[in-house]
Amino acid sequence: MQRTATTISRYAGAGAEPGVDPRRSSAFLTYGHIKQNCVIDLVDYSTVRSSVGRMTNGEFIRLLNDQAAGAREPWVKVRWINVCGISWDVISALAIHYDLHPLAVEDVIHQRRQSRSKADYYPRHLFIRILSHTLEDSKSNLNSDTSRYIPEAIDEEDQPREPIRRASSPGPMTSADYRHKEFFSDSDGHQPSGSSEEDVTVFGTAPRNGLNMRFGSMRSGISGGPRVFSPGMPVTRQESTARRRREKAELTLEELKKDGRVNVRVQPISIFLLRNGTVISFLPQNCVDFAGPIMARLRQPDTGLRTSADASLLVQSILDLVVDSALEVVDAFHEKLLELEHDVLIKPNMKTVARLHIISGDLTLHKRTLEPLKTVIYGLRRYDVDRCAALIEGGAGNVKVEGFMSHKGKIYLADVHDHMDYILTSMDMFAGIAENLINYTFNMKAYEMNEVMRRLTLATIIFLPLTLLTGYFGMNFSSMWSVDLHSDLLFWIIAIPVMAIIIPIFIWPDIKRVLHYTEKRFAARMAQKAVKYKRA
């Protein structure tokens, strides 16, 4: 996981209108280059039957355009539209068809991994954005989420380069991006038209000729140069260079940390819950199989989802699936921590400390991204009706206020909340264990160093008197009575008493420690003998 957050893409200057309204042609100019081949699952179900279909971008858009084909049959109680991928044509079609709030649409498009989980209440729908944590294979870590082209600011003389692989939101369109025709091609839902209105619905009526009519007079400063549209707040060459430098540093850190870490993919999931029983979910393109367990439950007539036919219970199931995936992440961290603890207890070394440092940092970052999810779940249980009442203009009065979450959904959310509490407390515990293991390793290294210095000191104490006497008897004088008139016996007659006095003085604390240990051991043995005597 990235430690530093990617800078928020500046699609407009400070003070620009918040939200993304696909009915405005300016929204297509800014976000029309965001295209993916989405996998769209359309699930209709009730207590009696269920219907599942999978479509592409074009097929789904044509279904929404056809009122007869897109209408729900009488037996349908809940419709679930699960979109795997982020593409402007699909998002704009859904936003217009279901009247999604512009602020929620903006949150869906800006797929940032550092965004906080939240729940926003709007008059027509409930919007939930959460961060899912799933385990991934270390070999596929570098190849994840590479399907979307991310335009970068390039010079006129440079050739387009390979985009940097990342999972954050696309970069803003720059003046160089408008030179490429492929950013304006959309055969699925944007057909040429001659409309020249200021704000038109770009879905189905986005005019290619209209773009030329509106911006045909905007040319570059060079005479005869290509036509270029400059957004109000383009990314400068300095900002683009800083972004590439930051991404290069992040990729370098990811490469350094890949050994011995738990590979976790953190990706945003957006959910819309409408009053008519429609649920719209947006998942990343590489999470096609993520909702497979819920799909399997919807095919079985005796499951809780089918017997209740409750849209809010479907939202609870998605939240529960996200939390269950986080439980797998917690188990993986626990397993990795047990391996590192085994290595530390066997033989602590600095390589293990480095891995513990990485694990501790990842746990802190994942805890930061998972804590808002607990708040979201608690808010859906406790404040659902209160927030819906706040949306009623002029006060609730005598109007009966109904929340988006049913009573049964709130009961099951309590279990999800308990799981989230277990996840967060486990991550706190694992982070504390990692820090304790790091401290234990350094304490053991310090203790080993102290033992080495103690042995060296003991050797110095023993040989210091001998060295002093050897230096005295080894002096080169012409007349020296201690050497001339005596043998080496005089050396030991002097050395032994000196060592017998000096050594006990220096090691007296160690002698006291040995005596204390011997006394305790003797007392323990006497106590054991007394117990055995009483039992006999």
N, C-alpha and C positions, 0 to 999 in steps of 0.2 A: 504494500500500500504506500501511496505517495505521502510523504511527510508534509510537503508544502502544497498549498492549494494553487491550482492554475488560476491565473488572473481572469476575472469575468470578462467575457467578450463584450466589446463596446460596440453594439450595433447602432447606437445613437448617442448624441451628446448628453451632457448633464441637463436635467430638466425635461427630457423627452417624455412623451406620453407613455405611461406604463402599460404593459400588456401587449398582446399580439392579437389583432382583429383581422382574420382572414378576409373580411369583406372589403378591406382597403387594399388597393393595388400596391401601396408602399410596403405592405407586409410581404407580398410575393417578391418584390424587388430585393428585400433583405433576406428572406428565408427560403426563397424558391430553389436555391442550389442544394438544399438539404434533401437528398434522395437516397432511398434504400429499397431494395426488393424485400418488402415485408412479407411475413407469413401471418395471415389473418385467420383466426378461428372464430366462427360464428356459431354459438351454442344457444338453442332455444329449448327450454325444458319446463315441465310442470310435474305434478304428482302422477300424471297418467303416462307421459311419454317424454322423449327427448330427441333432439335433432342436432347433429354436429356437421359442420361444413368447413372446409378450408379453402381460402381464396387468395389471389394475388392482389396487388394494388389496383390494377385496372378492373378486375372482376368486382372487387368490393365497391369501387367508386360507381360503377354502372349499376350495382344493386341499390346504392343509396339514391341514385338519380331516378330509378324506376320506382315510383310510389307503389305500384301494385306488387312488384316483386319484393320490395323492402318492407312491406307492411307485415306486422306480426299476425299470425293466425290466432283464432279465438282461444285455442287451448293453451297458448303460450303464456306463462306467468312471469318468467324471467328470461331476459335475453342478455347473453354475455358475449361481448366483442373483445377478443384478446388479440392485440396487435403486437407482434414481435418485430420491432424495428421502428426507426424514427424517420419518417418521410413526410415532406411538406404536403404532398397531394392528399395523403390519407388523413393527416391531422386537420388540414383545412376542410376537407369534406365532412369529417365528423363534427368539427366545431360549428359548421354552418347548419348541418342537419339536426343536431341536438342542442344547439344554442349554448355551447360551452363558453364559460366566462373567459375574456381575453387574458386575465392574469393567470388562470389555470393553464391556458394554452401556452403561455410563455414559459411556465415552469416545465411543461412537457418537452418543449423544444430544447431548453437549456439543460441538457443531460450532464450535469456536473456531479462527479463522485463525491465532492466535498459538501454538497448541499445537505441541509438538515432535513430529517423526516418531519412532516407537518401534516395537519388536516385543516383545510379551509372550507368554510361554509358559504355557499352562495344560494340565492333564492331558488334556482332550478336544480341544483345538484350539490353533492358533497365531493370535494376533491381531496385525495390523500396521496402524498408523495412519500415514499419510504425508500430506504437503502437496504438492498438485499446483500447478504454476505454468504457466499458459496465457496466451497473448496474447488480448486482447479488443479490440473496437472501442471507440474513445473515445466514440462517440455512445451506445453501449449500456452505458456504465459506470455511469451513474446509475440505469439501469433493471434492473440485474442483481439476481437473488435477491430479488424483491419478492412472491413468492407466499405466504410464510408470515406469518401474523398474529402479531405480537409484543405480548403484553399489557403494559401499563405501569400503574403505580400512579396512580389518578385519584381525585379527591375525589367525594363523593357528589353534589354539586351540578353537577359538570362533566359534559359530554357526551363520549362516546368520540371520540377524535381519530384522524387518519390516522397509522399507525405510521411510525416513522422507518425508511427503507430502509437495511438493513445486511445483512451476511452472517455475523454472529456467532450464537451460540446464543441461543435464546429466553430472555427474561427470566423470573424466578421468578413463580409465581402469587401474587397478593396477595389480601387480603380483598375488594378491589373486583372482582377477576376472578371470584370465586365467585358474584357476583350475576348473571352472564350465563349463561343456560342452554345457550348453544351450546358452551360449553367441556365440557359433560358429555354431549353427544349423540354417539353413535357407533353408527350403524346397521349398520356392517360386522361388527364383531366383539364388541360389548358389548351383550348382551341383558339385560333386566331379570330379576331373580331375587330370591327371598326369603331368600337366605342371609344370615346375620348373624355369620359367623365372623370372628375377629380377622384372620387372614391367609388369604385365598382367592385363587385364580387368577382374575385379572381378565379374562384373555383367554377369551371365551366364557361367563364366569359373572359378570362384573362387575355387581353388583346396583345398579340405580338406586334401587330401593326400599331396598336394603341401606344405601346411602349415607344415605338419609333416616333409617333406623333408627339408624345409628351416630352421626350428627351432627345429628339432628333437634332435639335439646335445646340445641344451641349457637346462641344468639341474640345479637343485638347488645344493647348496654346500654340502648338506647332501647326503651321498652315499645311493643309492637306493631310494631316495626321489622322489616325483612327479615332472614331467616335468613342468617347469615354464618359461614363457617368460617375461622378465622384460623390460618394455619400457624405452626409454632413460631418461625420466624425471618422475619417479613415484611419486605419492603422499605419503609422509612419514606418519608415525603414528602420529607425532606431528601436521602436517598440517590437517590430517583427524580429529583429536580431536578438533583442533581449529575451523574447519568448523562446526562440530556438535555442539560445544558450541555456535557459532555464530547463527546457525539456531535455537537452543533452545531459545536464547535470543530474536530472531525475533518472534518466535511463542508466547513467553510470552507477548511481546508487543502487538501482534495482539489480543491476548485474552483480555488484559487490555483495548484495544481501541474499542472492538467490540460493546460496548453499546453506543448508541447515535451517531454513525458515519454513513457516506454514504458508503456502501460497493460497491467498484468499482473494476472490474477485468481488469487488464492491461496485454494485451497479444500481442505478435508481429505477424504481418502478412507480408508475403513476396509475391511479385508480379513480374513476368517476362513478358515482352512485347517483342515479336519477330517481325521481319520484315515481316514474312509471314502471319501475322494476328492471331498468336497463343498467348494466354494469359494463364499463369500458375500461380496459386495462392496457397499459403500454409497457412492454418489456423490451430489453435490449435484443438485438437481432440474434445474438448467440445464445439466447435463452429459450429456444423453441420448445425444448422438452421440460422446461422448468415447471410449467403448469400441468404436466402429465398426470400426477396423482389426482388432481381435482377433476380433470377430464374423465379419468377412470371412475371416480365416484359418481359423476353425473350420468354415466351410462348404466349404473346399477339402480334399479327402482326402489330398493329398500334402504338407501342411505339417508342421512339426515338432510342433505341438500335437496334431494328429490322429494322426500316426504313433506318438507316444510315449504318448498317453492318460495323461499325468502331470499330476496336479492341482498339484503344486509348480511345474511348468513354466508353468502358467497364471498362477500368482501372479508368477512371474518376468516373464511377458509384461506384466502390469499394471504392475509396477515399471519395466520397460523403456519402456512407453508414457509413464509419468510423466516419466522422465528425458529421453526424446526431446522431449516438450513443453518441458521446461526448456532443451534445446538451442536450440529455436526462440526462446525468450526471450533467450538469450545472443546469438544472431545479431541479434536486433532491437536489443539494447543496443549491439552492435558497429557496426551501421549508423548508429544515432543518434549514437554517439560520433564516427564519421568525419565526419558532417555538422557537428557542433560544432567539431571540430578544424579543418575547412576554414574555418569562420567566424572562428575565433580567428586563424588564420594570415593570412587576408585583412585583417580589420579587427577587432581585439578590442574588445569593449564589455561593459558591465555586464549587459546582457540575456543575453548568452551565458554569463557567469559564473553568473547565477541558474539557468539551465538545467543547467549543469554541476554546480552544487550539488545540484539535485534528482536528477540522474542518479547522483551519488556516494552520496547518501543511500539511494536505492532499491537500488543495488548492495550496499551494506552490509547492508540489511535482508533482501534476498533471499538473500544469502550466509549470514546467520544462520539462516534457515529451511531452507536446503538442506543445510547441514553435517550435521545429525542424520540425514538420509536416507542419506548416505554411510556413517555409522556403522551404520545399520540393515542396509544391504546387506552390509557387511563382517561383521557379526555373524551374518547368515543363512548366510554362506559358511563362517565359521571356527568358530563356537560353537554350531551347531545341535544337534549330537549331545550336546555337554556340557550344554547347558541342558535338553535332554530327559532326560538322566540325572539331573539334579538334581531333577526332578519325581517320580522314583520314591521312594516312602517306604521307609525302612530301608536305603537304599543300593541300588545296581544289582546287586551280587552277581554271580551267573552269568547274569542276565537279559540278553539281547541288546537293546541300546538302539538304536532307530531314530529318526532325526530326521524332521522334517516335510519337509525339502527333500531331493530326490533328488540323486544324483551328477550327473546331467545338468543339473539345475536350478542346481546350484552352479557348474558350468562356465560356463553362460550368465550367471550373476550376476557372474562376473569381468569380462565385457565391460561390463555395466551399471556396475560399480564404476569401470572405466576412464573411462567417459563422465562419471560424477559427478566424478572427479578433474579431468577437462578443464574441466567447468563451473565448479568452484570456483576453479581456477587462472586461468581466463579472467576471472571476476568480480574476482578480486584484481588482475589486470593492468589491467582496465578502470577499476577504482576508482583505481588509481595513476595511470593516464593522465589521468583526470578531474582529480585533484588537481594533477598537473603542469601541465595546461592552465590551471587556475585561477591557479596561481602564475605561470605564464608571462604571463597577461593582466595581473596586477598588476605584474609586473616591467616589462612593456612600458609600462604606464601610468606607472610611476615613471620609466622611462627617458625617455619623452616629456616628462614634467614637468622632469626634469633638463636636457634639451636646451633647453627654453624658458627655464629659469632661466640656463643658460649663455649663451644669446644675449642675454638682458637684461643679464647681468653684463658681457658683452663690449661692448655698447653703452654701458653706464655707464662702463666703463674708458676708452673712446675719448672720450666727451664730458665726462668729469669734469674734465680740465685746461682744456678750453675753457670750461666753466661757471665754473671758478674765476677764470680770467682775465677772462671777461665780467663777472663780478661786481665784479672790481677796477676795470676801466676804466669801468664803468657807475656808479660812485659819484658822487653829486651833491655835489661840493665846489666852492667858489667859485674857488679857485686850485689847478690840478692840472697840473703841468708835462708829464706823459706824454700828456695829451690836448690841452692848449693849444699846446704847442710841436711836436707830432708828428702825423702822419696815422695811418690804420689800419695802415700798414706796420709800425709798432712792435708792434702786437698780434700779428701773424703772426711777426715776428722772435722774439718771446718764446714764442709758443704752439708753434711747430713743434719747437724743441729740447726743450721740456718733454714734448710728446707722444712724441717719438722716444725719450726716456729712460723715461718712466713705462709706456707700453704694452708694450714688450718685457719689462719687469720683471714685470708682471702675467700676461702670456700666455707666459712662458718655458716652463712645462711643456707647453703645446700646441705650441710651436715644437720642443721636443725630440721630442715624439711624431711630428710631421710629418717631422722629419729621420730618425728611426728607421724610419718606414714607407718613406720614399724609399730608404734604404739597403737595406732588405730587398727591395724591389721591384727595385732595380738588381742585387742579388746573384742574385735568381731569374731575371731575364732573362739574365744572364751564364751561369748554369748551363744554361738552355735552349739558348743559342747553342752552348755547349760540347758538349751532347748531339747537336745537329744536325751539328756539325763532325765528331764521331766517327763518326756514321752515314754521313756523306758520304765 
